[in-house]
Amino acid sequence: AATGHTLKVSSGATGKFYSQIVAGAPFEVLVAADDETPKKLIADGLAVSGSAFTYAIGQLVLWSATPGLVDDQGAVLSKGSYAHIAIANPKLAPYGQAGLAVLKAKGLSESVAPKIVLAETIAQAYQFVSTGNAELGFVALSQVAVPGKPMQGSVWRVPASLYGEIRQDAVLLKTGAGKPAAQALLAYLKSPAAKAVIQSHGYLVR
């Protein structure tokens, strides 16, 4: 609104976007859910060297649409009676990788494995839990901490020590080099105004 530029936004799994960009999709900017994909695109010669930066640090939560089901220590993973837990595909989604890392850190990989329902993205993982198809799910805090609304269900904010930092980087793709709108978007993401919005939606910023 401030610049007069128009954005055409596609949302989906970072891993899928990587494949599409490699195949020639005409995206100009990638706002990724990890920091590895932008690095790979730079190495592949498909993104502008030096343009990647961390715009947000994601926070993983274990969430249930049922109030009181998830405790604030995550003990429900080992003690609770649940049939399904939704996790985004770890091959495509960094939050899926983080969810598996939590299970491994707690020594629950084998016991929980039969209950895992793989979603393509964290958006789909959230959908599985919100519709009751899975009682629990590893999702992003940003999905359940909506500004101005009370948090629904029950949630465990997973300590970052159990899964490491989910650094989310943005990068200028070669297709967007020299395009004022693409550069303006990346500049905006670094601004205090953007950082305030990002923080209000459940992310950490640097």
N, C-alpha and C positions, 0 to 999 in steps of 0.2 A: 504493500500500500504506500509506503514511504518513497519507494524508488520508481514506481510506475511499471516495473517489470512484471511479467506474468510467469508463474510457475506451472509446469505440467508435472505432477507428482505421481510416481508409481511406488507402491509399498509392497514389500514381500521379503523373502529370506535373502540374506546377504549372499549366501553361497549360490543361489539361483541367479542373482544379479551379476555375480562374477562371470558365470558361464555365458550369460546373455551379452555382457560387454565384450568378452573374448570373441563371441560370435558376430560382433559388429553392431550391437544395439546402439542407437544414437543418443545415449545418455550423456549429459555434459558434466554432471556432478554425482558422486556417490556419497551418500550419508550412510555409512555402514554401521552395523551393530558389533563390529570388532575392529581391531587395529591391524590384523594380519592381511585382510583382503586388500585394503588400499596399498599396503607394502608390495603385495604380489602384483597388483596392477601397474605400479611404478616399475617394478622389475621386468614386467612383460612389455614395457614401453607403451602402455595404454593410458597411463596417467602421468601428470606433470610432476617431475622430481622436485621435492621440497615443498609441495603444496599440501601434504597430509598433516592434519593436526587433530588432537583429541578434543571433541566438542562436548562430550559427556562421558561419565563413568556410570555404567549401569549397576543397579542393585538387585540381586536375586531374592525372591521371596518364595516360600512354600505357602500356597493359598488354597483355601476351600471356600465354597459359597455357603457352607453350613457354619453358622456361628458356633464357636466353642469347640469345633472339631480339631483345629490346629492350635497347639499350645505355643508359648513364646520361646520354647527351647527346641522345638522340632521333634520331641519325643514320640509324637504320633507316628513317625516313620517306622519306628521299631515296635511300638506297643499298641498302636491303634488298629482297629479292625476296619480295613478298607480293601476294596477289590481292585481299584484302578488308580494309578497316578499318571498324570499327563506330563510328558516331557517333549520339548521340541527336538526334532531330529538333530543330533549332535554333529552330523556331517554337514549340515546346512546352517545351523543356528548356534551362535556362541552361548546363549542362555541354556541350550540343551547340553552343551559340553559342561557348563558350570553345574547344572543339575546332577549330571553323572559324577562329577568331581566331589560333590557333597556326599552322595551315597557311598562313594569309595572312601572318603575321609572318615565316615562314620561306620565303616565296615559292613555296609548293608547292600553292597552291589548284588550279591547272589540272592539274598532273601527277597529283595524288592523286584528283581529282574522280571519275574513272571507277571507282575502287576503293572508293568510299564505300558502305557499306550503312547505310541510315537505320534506326535503331531508334526506337520511340515514346518510350522513357524510357531513363535510364542503366541501370536494372535490366535492360532488354531488351538494351542494348548489352553489358553484362557477360555476359549469357546467350549472346549470339552468339559472344563470344570464348571463354568457358569450354567451350562445346560444339565449338569448332573450326570453326564456320561462318565466322568471320572470324579471321585470324591476329593482328590487332591491334585495339585499340579505345581510344577516349578514355573513361575512366570516372572515378569519384571515388576518391580515396585511401581513403575510408571503406569502399569495397567490397572492397578487397584487403588492407587493414591491419586484420585482425580481431584484437582483443585476445586474447593467449594462444595464438595460432596463428602458425606461420611463414608468411611471405608466399609465395604460390605463383607459379610462372612467373617472368616478368621484367618490370621496370617502370622507367619514367622519370618522375620527379617533375618535372612541367613548371614552370619558373620562372613565378611570377605575373606577371612583367614581360611575358610573351608573351600574356597573356589578360586581365589585370586581376583585381581582387578579385571572387570569387563570394560576395557577401554574402547570407546566407540569413536572412530576416526572418520573425518570427512576428507575427500580428496577431489581435486580438479582433474577431470578426465581430459585426454588429449582433444576429444571432440569439443570440449568447452573452452579450450585455450583461446584467449583473445575474445571470448564472448562476454560482454559487460554484465549480463544478467547472472551468468554462472559465477563470475568473480564477486559480484555484489552479494549473492547469497552466502558465499563462504565468508566474506567480510562481516556480514550480519551475524553469522553464527559465533563469531569471536567477540561480539559486542556485549557490554554489560546488560543491555536490554534483553538480548537473546539468552544470556546466561541466567537471568532471573526467571525467564519462562521455563527453561530447561530444568532448573532446580525445583521450581514449583510443581513439576510433573514427576518428581521422585528420582531424579538423577543427581549425582555429584558433579561438580565442575572444577576445573583447575583455575 
